[in-house]
Amino acid sequence: MKDFIFAALPWICMGLMLAIFFVRSAKKKNGDKKEENKENYGSEGMGIGMCIGTSLGISLGNYTGIGMMLGMLIGLAVGSAMEKKDKEE
């Protein structure tokens, strides 16, 4: 059971990340003016989450791929929740 979960978890994380990406791009494509001007830290969160997840995966055992995928997913969720402020403010 443990082997199955560790084999399937990266694929599940990638599917969730693609779903989030396609929903965000569909909102922009529909011409939603509120969503066009909003910027967030999603990509920065993914990068930081990937680094933290990789280091945690290595330190807790040889689970580099799983740590990287979970870190990217959590980083995307946290980064998307924070909106960028305008420089004029």
Helices and strands as residue ranges (DSSP letters): H 2-29, H 33-37, H 42-59, H 64-81
